């Protein structure tokens, strides 16, 4: 590894900041990684409303990186591309993986520990526990403070952008202790019975139980909003369960509580030896490597903790459930990036500062890390005096970057997961049922060509 004396300051040790630090360090650049969690400050320790540890790359919502299918799923394709770029986040996910069918899910603690250990062992990375209150006036800077940016730094960012940051709510799902789930009522199966693995615990409901549960969601005591939160919208991809329930009687049965394909073996009869589908189902997904903790899939909530315990214990099989964590709600902040950032994620008004991760308006762990990865590569090119060429828009990384930095409509800009709607359409003669494979095959070819050019431009 060639060592370069130039230093870059990364603010924020989440997935994006950690990935950016890794990409810069492995190219020989010195990195100062500032993380406020764990800092010993005169006004007390610094943390956020959602974090529980001071570990780098802590996962605060789900433990899933979603689909790992790189042939027909956009996020699975993003996994593939990041692996081709030697992503630290993907390395850590492989080390911490837990069973989740076709999804990539991880043990949170093992994942975070792997990321922190890898960075701590890099001789040119300095991890500093400190809160940065003001944007640095000079030097090369990447801000990757995420959607829970400290108020003082958020004010500094607002002053630099000349515009108010947007905000939305993001809700957290509860986690259940596995040994408190009644498996005489529940059973194991894959998600919606896809594939041969049995990675999810299924809690069945009949119609009467479902309707009573939905009513409990509507009637349960909710977290009260502060005045400044009153008009903050939800991100559709992390909708609280009670908000979905309010949209209609069957909304949940066509969403996170969909029973399709899930034959309940406890209801087997000679006529139906595999059992029958329940009216609705609550699914639990393994949350740690030991298999002792399981999260309630799609059950992000803003119900108060007492209401959660009372209602969730009416779910068949969870009558005696003990919760390792209850659901919660936190406010997310992000930039109107299509207006404020250039194509290299630099703040147009203050170009020595880049932004990365969810603060740019991408949504999801993998997307956040991917933008951090690209920010690190961009900064390395700039520090080395080389021109940067973005990944083609036909790739998942390129499509996501293009959306953030100018392709999205600024007036209606909202957080976005990677999806094939961000990609240029494949050739018109591609049949609809073959379209996803056409997207992924094209992306892999174009990513390989781009990486070959990018690596050839880097110093040995």
N, C-alpha and C positions, 0 to 999 in steps of 0.2 A: 504493500500500500504506500503510495507516494504521499508524503505529508506536506500540506500547504498551510503556511502560517496565517493566512487570512481566516478570520473568525466570523461566523454568522450567529446571531442571537435568535433563538427560537423561544417564543413565549407560549407556554402551555404544553404539558406532558401527557396529553390524551393520545388517542390513536393517530391523529393527523400529525401532531408535533413529534411524537416518537418515531413515526415513519419518516418524516422529513429529516430528523436528526440522523437516522440510520443511513439514509441515502447519501447525505452529505459526508458523513464520517467515513463510510466505506470508499468514498472517492478521495479521501485524504484531507478533508477540510476540518478545521477546528470548530466545534459547536459548543455554545453555552446554552443549555436547556433549562429554562426557568419554569418551575412548577410551584404554585403557591400552596398547594396542599402539603402539609407537613412543615410549613414555615413557622419559625418561632418569632412571632411579631409582638410588638409592644401592646397592641390592642387585642391580642389573643390569636390563636391559631386560625389559619385561613382554610376554608373549605367551601363547599356549595350545598345547596338544599338537596341534591340528589346523590352526591358521592358519600361513601361510607369508609373509605380507606385513603391513604396517601400514596397508593401504588400507581405507577405510571400505567397508562392505557387501561384504567379501570372501566369495566363495562357496567353501566348504571341502569340500563333498561333490560332488554332481553339478553340471553346468552347465545343467541343464534345469529350467525352471519348469513342466514337464509339459504337458498338453494345453492348446491355445489355442482349443479348440472351445467357444464360449459358447452353443451350442444344445443340446448333449446331454452335457456334462461339467461337473461341479461346480467343478473348479479353473479351467476355461476361463471359466465364469461369474464366478468370483471375479476373474479378470483383467479381465473386462469392467467389473465394478462398480468396481474400483480405478481404472481409466482414467477412469470417470465422475467420480471424486473427485480427479482430477489427481494421481495417484500418481507420485512421483519414481521409485520402483522400476520402474514400468511404462514411464516415459519412458526410463530408462536401458536397460531391456531392449530397447526398440525400436531404440535407437542401437547396441546391441551384438549384435543378433540374428545367429545363424548358422543355416544350413539344418538342419532337424530334422523334416521332414515336417509333421505336424499339431501337433507339440509346439513350445513356445517355448523355445529354447536360446540361450545367449549366450556371447560371448567374455568370460571372467572378468575379464581385465585391463581391457578397454575398459569393461565394465560398472561395475566398482569406481571407475575413474577418472572416469567421468561423474557418478556419485553424489557423489564427493568434490568435484569441481569445482563442481557445482551448489550444494552447501551452502557451500563456501568463498566463493562469489560473493555469497551473501546477506549484506547488511550487518548484519543483526541475529542472525547465527549466529556464535558463537565456538567454534571447535574446539580443545580443549585435550587434549594428550597427557599424561594423568595416570591413575594407578590410584586408585580410590576404595575404601578398605578398610572403611568403616563407612557405614551408611545415614544420610543427612543428617537431623539432628534437627528441621529446620524447612524451610519453603519448599515450592514445588511441585516434585515430583520424579517422573520416570519412570525406572524401572529396566528396561533392555532389554539386559542383559548376556548373555543367551542361555544355552545349555546348558553352556557352559564357564566359568561365573562363577568368578572368582578365589576361592581358599579363604577369604581373610580376609573378603571381602564376603559370601560364602555363609554364613559363621558368623554375621555380623551379621543376615542375613536370617532365619536359623534362630532367632536369639534373638527377633526381632520377631514371627515367626509363631507361636512356641510349639509348633512341630511340626517333625519331621524332613522334609527335602525328599526326594522320591523321585528315583530315578536309573535310567537304562538305558544300554545301549551303542549307539553309532551307528558304523557302519563306512564307510570311504572306498574308492571304486573306483579302480583304476589308470588311468593315461593313457599312451597309446602314441604314439610319433612316426609320423606317417602314411607317411613315406618308407621305413619299415622293414617295412611290411606287404606281403606278396607277393600282388599282384593277379592273378597267374596261377592262384592257388588261390582267392582271395576274389573277391567281386563286390559291386556296389552294388545296393541295392534299398530300398524303403521298409520301415518296421518291420512285420514280419509281412505284407508285400506289400499294405499298405493305401494306396490313393491312387496317383497317377502319378509322384510324385517319387521319386528314388533317393538318399536322404539317409543311409543306413546302410551300413557295410561289413559283409559277412556272411562269417564263417569257418565252413566246413562240417565236420561230423564224421560218420563212419560209426559203426555200433554199437560196433565194437571200440575205436575211438578214444574214444568217449564213455564207455564203461565204464571204460577205463583212466584217463581224466581224472577221473572221479568218484572212483575209488579214490585217485588222487593227492591230491584235496581232503581226503579222509578221513584219509589217512596223513601229510600234510604237517605240518611243525612249526609249531605255532601260538604266538601271543603268550601269554605266561604271565600269569595274573591275579594281581593283588595281593590280599592278604587281604580288604581292604574292597570289592573288586570281585566277589568270588566269587558272591554271590547277586543280582547286578544283572541284570535281564532285558533282552532285546533288544526294540527296537521292530520290530514285524512289517514295517513298510514299508521298512526298511533292513536286512534280514536278511543276515548274511554268507553268501556263496555256499557255504561248507563246512557251515554249519548247515543250509541247505536240502538239501544233498547227503545229509546224515545222516538226513533224514526219509523217504527211500525212493529206490529205484533210478531212478524216472521223475519225481521231483519237479522236477528242473531242466528236463526236457524239456517240462513243462507250465508252466514259469515263464520265467525269463530266457533259456533256451536252446531255446525253442519254435520248431520249424522250419515251422510251418503256413503255407502260402501262398508259401513261399520257393523258387521253382524255381531250381536252380543251373544257369546257362547252360553251365558247364564240363562238364556231364554230358549235353548235348543229343545226341539221336539222331534219326534220321528218324521214329521212332515218337513220340518226345517232343521236339519241336523247341525247346521252352523249357527243357528239362532237368527234373530230378526233385527233390523235396524231399530234403534230407539227413536223417539220423537225428536230428541235433541241430545247433544253430548258435550261435555266439558273435557278438553284434553289437557294433559300435563306432559311436559317435555323435560327430560333430564337436564339438570342445571350444573352439576359438578361431576368430576371424574369418578368419585366414589359411588355415585348414584344415590346419594342420601338426600339430595335436594332436587325438587322438581317444580318448574314454574307453570303457572296457569296460562296456557297459550291464548293470546288475544284478550287477556283480562286486565289490561291497563285500566286504572280506575281512579276517580277522585272522591269516592266514598270515604267517609271518616273511618278510622281504624276500627272502632267498636262496631260500626255498621257492617264493615267487611267481614269481621269474624262471625257475627251473627248470621249474615246472609250466606256466606260461602260454606258454612257448616250445614246448610240445608241441601247442598248438592249431594246426591246419592254417592256414598263412598267416602265423603269428606266430613261426615258427622262428627268425627273426633280429630279432625285435622289440626295439627300444630303448624304455625306459620313461622318460617325463618325470616321472612320479610313480608310486610303488607304493602299494598299498592300505595302510590303517591302521585304527586303532581308537581311539575316544575315548569318554569317559564323559560322558553328558548328565545334567543336573540340572534338575528342574522342580518347581513348586509343586503342591500339591493345591488348585488354584484354586477348584473348586466350594465348598470350605469356607472358604478364606482370603480370597478376593476378593469385592467387591460387584459389582453389575451394571455399574459403571463402571470396573472393573479396579483399584479402590482396595483397598489392604490394610485389612481391616476393623479391625484392631487399631491401625493407624497410617495414617489416611485421607489424609494429605498425600502419601503415596507410592502411585504407580501402578506396575503391572508391564505389560510388553508383550513380544510375541514368544514365542520358544520356551520361555522360562522359565515361561510360563503354562500350558504343556502342549499348545499347538498344535504341529503337526509340518509341516515343509516351508517352503521359502523364501517362497512366495507367502502362505501362511497367516501366517507370522511377520510379514511386511511389512504384511499387512492388519490384524493386531491392533495394530501400531505406528501405522498410519494412524488407526485408531479411537481409540487412546489420545491421539494428538495432537489430534484433533477434540474429544474429551472435555475435555482440559485447556484448550483454547482457550475452550470454552463456559464452563467453571468460572471461568477468569480474567476473562472478560467479564461474569460475573454472569448468564449465561443458563441456562435449563434445558436439559438434554441429553436428547434422545429417541433411543434406539438405532435402528439400521436394523431394519426388520421381520424377524421370524424366517423369513419366506418368501424372504428374500434370502440369498445366500451369506455376506455379511459378518455379517448378523444371526444366521444359524443357527450360525456358528462362535462368535460372541461368546456366544450363549445357552448353547451347550454348555460353554464354558470357565467361565462365571460362575454356573453353578447347575443346568443341565439334566442334566449328566452325573452318573452315580453316583459319589459321592466315594470309596466304599470300593474301587472297581475302576478308578479314574481312571487313564488311560494317554494318552500323546500321540496326537493324532488329526489326520489330514488332513481337509480339507473333503470332504464326500460327501453325496449326496442323502439318506442315512439320517438326517442331522441336520435336515432340512427337514420342516415339516408336510406330510402327504400331500396331493396334489391332490384334486380332486373325485372321488368314487367312480366316476362314469361315464366317466372317462378310461381308455382302453384301455391295457394294460400297455406295448405297443410305442410308445405316444405319451406315456408318462409323463415321460420326461426332458425332452422339449420342453415339456410342460406346466409342469414345474418352472421351466425357464429363462424361458419367456414370462411367467409370473407374477412371477418375481423381477425381471425388467427393468421391468415396469409398476410394481411396488411400490418399486423403487429410484428410479425417476424421480420418483415422488410424494414419497418421503422427501427426496430431494435438493432438490426444489423448496421444500419446507417449511424444510429446514435452511439453504439459501442465503438464503431470505427473512428468516431470523432473524439473519443475520450483518450487522455494520455495513458500510457501503459503504467 
